[in-house]
Amino acid sequence: MPNLLVTGGGGFVGGNFVRLALEERKDWRITVVDKLGGKDLCPVLDGLEDRYPGRFRLEKMDLVDQGLGRLFDEGDFRYVLHFAAKNPSGKDIGSPRDFAEINVERTVRLLEEVKRSAKMRDVRFVHLSSYEVYGTMKEKPFVESDPLDPTTPYAASKAGADLFSFSYGRTFGLDIVSTRTTNIYGPFQSRDKLIPMVVRKALGREEIPVFGDGSIRRDWIFVDDHNLGVMKALETGKPGGVYHIGAMCEKSQSEVIGEVLKNVAERTGISPDELMKLVVYGQGRPSEDLRRTLDAGKAEKELSFRSNYSFEDGISITVGHFIAEDKK
């Protein structure tokens, strides 16, 4: 029965990974490490300890806490998945120092424990990275061999964490895999992100602010599809491998917002035209990349990974979740 350590498992993507993995892999035991922002409640993990007795536990701690070493000694982890990261929020590009301390320094702290454990057992370390490490897209979707050229402090910190991870592979012989992904959406996502924000504002008939003119284009993937790709990279990825986990689903901000509002209108009976009038475009973020997509062909070839959810189905599930949450 393989033991997994999942950092940041109280967050949107990490928490959904834990839910999916416990359901899909009946022989996995998962320990989540997350400080939960000082909170006691964690909706994405709620009820898992009772639903999967003996297979799930939550350790509330920071990756710099002394207890991390004890956890590694007790856990006998075969896989370590590093979801924990600080992300930008809304229009705020965030503090460069915070990104460095959380996304780079804590990654190194974790790698040190993996290195120590690897002397006694096989351990695979999977770093959850981002396609923002490539910077501004030229013409073709990014491929795994493209150079890293981050344009923001957040992207630079994720690139730094990637490079540190692979340096531990080359220097100390650790089994390292990195996944780089596109824009992820789905249930339990933070309320400040685009899709949950649009749903919440639409339900309250509030102004829906959009950073930019709506033309920015991104590749979108439903959270369960993303996490299925991570599971495949964890189980069958090559040591030292980088894999793009994407759905080849490029949409503009305006297209995403339109699909979300269409779903809200269908579920609530509110006029679609009334909801569209709530959308207000404004100034974009500094150093915003106008277009960013990934070529996921390598993951399809080497991992047999393809997304299962259409964009329309993924949005429908997501909107339904947030509408139900709003009624609680």
C-alpha positions in Angstrom: 0.0 0.0 0.0 2.0 3.1 -1.2 2.2 6.0 1.1 1.9 9.5 -0.4 2.7 12.9 1.1 0.8 15.8 -0.5 1.8 19.3 0.3 -0.8 22.0 -0.1 -3.5 19.3 0.0 -5.9 21.8 1.6 -5.9 23.9 -1.5 -8.1 23.8 -4.6 -5.9 21.6 -6.9 -4.2 19.6 -4.2 -7.4 18.9 -2.3 -9.2 17.8 -5.5 -6.2 15.5 -6.2 -6.5 13.9 -2.8 -10.3 13.3 -3.3 -9.7 11.8 -6.8 -6.7 9.7 -5.7 -8.4 8.2 -2.7 -11.3 7.2 -4.9 -9.3 5.9 -7.9 -6.4 4.2 -6.1 -7.9 2.0 -3.4 -4.5 0.9 -2.1 -3.1 4.4 -1.6 -2.6 6.0 1.9 -2.3 9.8 1.8 -0.9 12.3 4.3 -1.7 16.0 3.6 0.6 18.7 4.9 -1.0 22.1 4.9 -1.1 25.0 7.4 -4.6 25.9 6.1 -3.8 29.6 6.4 -4.4 29.2 10.2 -8.0 28.0 9.7 -9.5 24.9 11.2 -12.0 24.2 8.4 -11.1 22.9 5.0 -14.1 22.2 2.8 -12.2 20.3 0.0 -11.0 17.8 2.6 -14.1 17.7 4.7 -15.3 14.2 5.6 -12.4 12.3 4.0 -11.0 10.9 7.2 -14.4 9.2 7.9 -15.0 8.1 4.3 -11.5 6.6 4.0 -10.6 5.3 7.4 -6.9 4.5 7.8 -6.1 5.9 4.4 -6.2 9.7 5.0 -4.8 12.1 7.5 -4.2 15.8 7.7 -1.1 17.4 9.4 -1.5 21.1 10.0 2.1 22.5 9.6 4.3 24.7 7.6 7.0 23.1 5.5 9.6 25.0 7.6 8.3 23.4 10.8 10.6 21.0 12.7 7.9 18.4 12.6 8.4 17.8 8.9 11.4 15.6 9.5 9.4 13.5 12.0 6.6 13.1 9.5 9.1 11.8 6.9 10.5 9.4 9.5 7.1 8.0 10.3 5.5 8.1 6.9 7.7 5.8 4.8 6.6 7.9 1.7 6.9 6.4 -1.7 5.6 9.5 -3.5 5.9 13.2 -2.5 3.7 15.6 -4.5 4.4 19.2 -4.0 1.2 21.2 -4.7 1.9 23.9 -2.0 2.6 27.3 -3.5 1.8 31.0 -3.3 -0.2 32.2 -6.3 -1.1 35.8 -7.4 -4.6 36.9 -6.4 -6.8 39.0 -8.6 -5.1 42.0 -10.0 -2.5 42.0 -7.2 0.8 40.6 -8.6 1.9 39.8 -5.0 5.2 40.3 -3.1 8.3 39.0 -4.9 9.9 38.2 -1.5 6.8 36.1 -0.5 7.0 34.1 -3.7 10.7 33.4 -3.1 10.3 32.3 0.5 7.2 30.1 -0.1 7.7 28.8 -3.6 11.5 28.4 -3.7 12.8 28.1 -0.1 10.1 25.7 1.0 10.6 23.6 -2.0 14.3 23.3 -1.1 13.4 22.4 2.5 11.1 19.6 1.2 13.8 18.4 -1.2 16.2 18.1 1.7 13.8 15.7 3.4 13.3 13.7 0.2 17.1 13.4 -0.2 17.4 12.1 3.4 14.6 9.6 2.9 16.0 8.4 -0.5 19.0 7.0 1.3 16.7 4.4 2.9 13.9 3.8 0.3 12.8 4.7 -3.2 11.0 8.1 -3.3 9.6 10.0 -6.3 9.2 13.7 -6.0 6.7 15.4 -8.2 6.8 19.2 -8.5 3.6 20.9 -9.7 4.8 23.7 -11.8 3.1 26.2 -14.2 3.2 27.2 -17.8 3.9 30.7 -16.7 7.6 29.7 -16.4 7.9 30.0 -20.2 6.9 33.7 -20.3 5.3 35.3 -23.3 4.1 32.9 -26.1 5.3 33.7 -29.6 3.2 31.7 -32.1 3.2 28.0 -31.3 2.1 26.4 -28.0 4.9 25.8 -25.6 6.7 22.4 -25.6 8.6 20.9 -22.8 12.0 21.8 -24.4 11.3 25.5 -24.6 13.5 27.8 -22.5 12.3 29.2 -19.2 11.7 32.9 -19.6 9.4 34.1 -16.7 7.9 37.6 -16.9 6.6 37.9 -13.3 8.0 37.3 -9.8 5.5 34.4 -9.3 6.6 32.8 -12.6 10.2 33.3 -11.7 9.7 31.5 -8.3 8.0 28.5 -10.0 10.9 28.3 -12.5 13.3 28.5 -9.6 11.5 25.7 -7.8 11.6 23.6 -11.0 15.3 24.2 -11.4 16.1 23.4 -7.8 14.1 20.2 -8.1 16.0 19.0 -11.2 19.3 20.0 -9.7 18.6 17.6 -6.8 18.0 14.9 -9.4 21.3 15.5 -11.2 23.4 16.2 -8.1 22.0 13.7 -5.6 20.3 11.2 -7.9 16.8 11.9 -6.7 13.8 10.7 -8.8 12.3 14.0 -9.9 9.3 14.7 -12.2 7.7 18.0 -13.0 4.3 18.7 -14.4 3.5 22.1 -16.0 -0.1 23.0 -16.5 -2.5 25.5 -17.8 -5.4 27.4 -16.2 -7.2 24.9 -13.9 -10.8 25.4 -12.9 -13.4 23.4 -11.0 -15.2 22.9 -7.6 -13.7 24.3 -4.4 -11.6 26.9 -6.3 -10.7 30.1 -4.4 -13.4 32.7 -4.6 -11.0 35.4 -6.0 -10.3 33.4 -9.2 -12.1 34.3 -12.4 -14.8 31.6 -12.7 -15.9 31.5 -9.0 -15.9 35.3 -8.9 -18.1 35.6 -12.0 -20.6 33.1 -10.5 -20.7 34.9 -7.2 -21.1 38.4 -8.7 -23.7 37.2 -11.2 -25.8 35.6 -8.4 -25.6 38.9 -6.4 -26.3 41.1 -9.6 -23.0 42.8 -8.8 -20.6 44.4 -11.3 -18.2 41.7 -12.7 -14.7 43.3 -13.0 -12.4 41.9 -15.7 -8.7 42.8 -15.9 -8.1 43.7 -19.5 -10.4 43.9 -22.5 -11.4 40.2 -22.5 -9.1 39.2 -25.3 -6.4 37.5 -23.2 -6.3 33.8 -24.2 -5.4 30.8 -22.1 -5.6 27.1 -22.2 -8.2 25.7 -19.7 -8.4 22.3 -18.0 -10.9 20.9 -15.6 -9.4 20.0 -12.2 -10.1 16.3 -12.3 -8.6 16.0 -15.8 -5.5 17.8 -14.5 -5.1 15.6 -11.5 -5.6 12.4 -13.6 -2.6 13.6 -15.6 -0.6 14.2 -12.4 -1.4 10.6 -11.3 -0.2 9.3 -14.6 3.0 11.3 -14.4 3.5 10.1 -10.8 3.1 6.4 -11.8 4.6 6.2 -15.2 6.6 9.4 -15.9 10.3 9.0 -16.7 12.8 10.2 -14.0 13.8 13.7 -14.8 10.8 14.2 -17.1 8.7 17.3 -17.7 5.1 16.8 -18.8 2.6 19.3 -19.9 -0.9 18.6 -18.5 -3.3 20.5 -20.7 -6.6 20.0 -22.5 -5.7 21.9 -25.7 -8.7 24.1 -24.9 -7.8 27.7 -25.7 -10.4 30.3 -24.7 -10.4 34.1 -24.3 -11.6 35.7 -21.1 -14.7 36.8 -22.8 -15.5 33.3 -24.0 -15.0 31.9 -20.5 -17.2 34.5 -18.9 -19.9 34.0 -21.6 -20.0 30.2 -20.9 -20.2 30.8 -17.2 -23.0 33.3 -17.4 -24.9 31.1 -19.8 -24.8 28.4 -17.2 -25.8 30.7 -14.4 -28.7 32.0 -16.5 -29.9 28.4 -17.3 -29.8 27.4 -13.6 -31.4 30.5 -12.1 -33.7 31.9 -14.8 -32.0 35.2 -14.8 -31.8 36.8 -18.3 -28.5 36.2 -20.0 -28.6 39.8 -21.4 -29.0 41.1 -17.9 -26.0 39.1 -16.6 -23.8 40.2 -19.6 -24.5 43.9 -18.7 -22.7 43.3 -15.4 -19.4 42.7 -17.0 -17.0 45.7 -16.8 -13.6 45.5 -18.5 -10.6 47.5 -17.1 -6.9 47.8 -17.0 -4.9 44.6 -17.2 -2.1 43.4 -15.0 1.5 44.5 -15.6 3.6 42.1 -17.7 0.4 40.2 -18.7 1.1 37.6 -21.4 -1.6 38.0 -24.0 -1.7 34.4 -25.0 -0.4 31.2 -23.4 -1.1 27.6 -24.3 0.7 24.2 -24.0 1.3 21.4 -26.4 0.3 18.3 -24.4 1.4 15.8 -27.0 4.3 14.4 -24.9 1.9 13.5 -22.1 -0.5 11.9 -24.5 2.3 9.8 -26.1 4.3 8.8 -23.0 1.6 8.8 -20.3 -1.5 7.9 -22.4 -3.1 11.1 -21.0 -6.0 12.9 -22.6 -8.6 15.1 -21.0 -12.0 13.5 -20.4 -14.2 16.6 -19.8 -15.3 19.0 -22.5 -15.1 22.7 -21.6 -18.8 22.9 -21.6 -19.2 20.0 -19.2 -16.5 21.2 -16.9 -18.0 24.7 -16.7 -21.4 23.2 -16.0 -20.1 21.1 -13.1 -18.2 24.0 -11.7 -21.1 26.5 -11.9 -23.4 24.0 -10.3 -21.0 23.5 -7.4 -20.7 27.2 -6.7 -24.4 27.9 -7.0 -25.1 25.0 -4.5 -22.4 26.4 -2.2 -24.0 29.9 -2.4 -27.3 28.4 -1.1 -25.7 26.9 2.0 
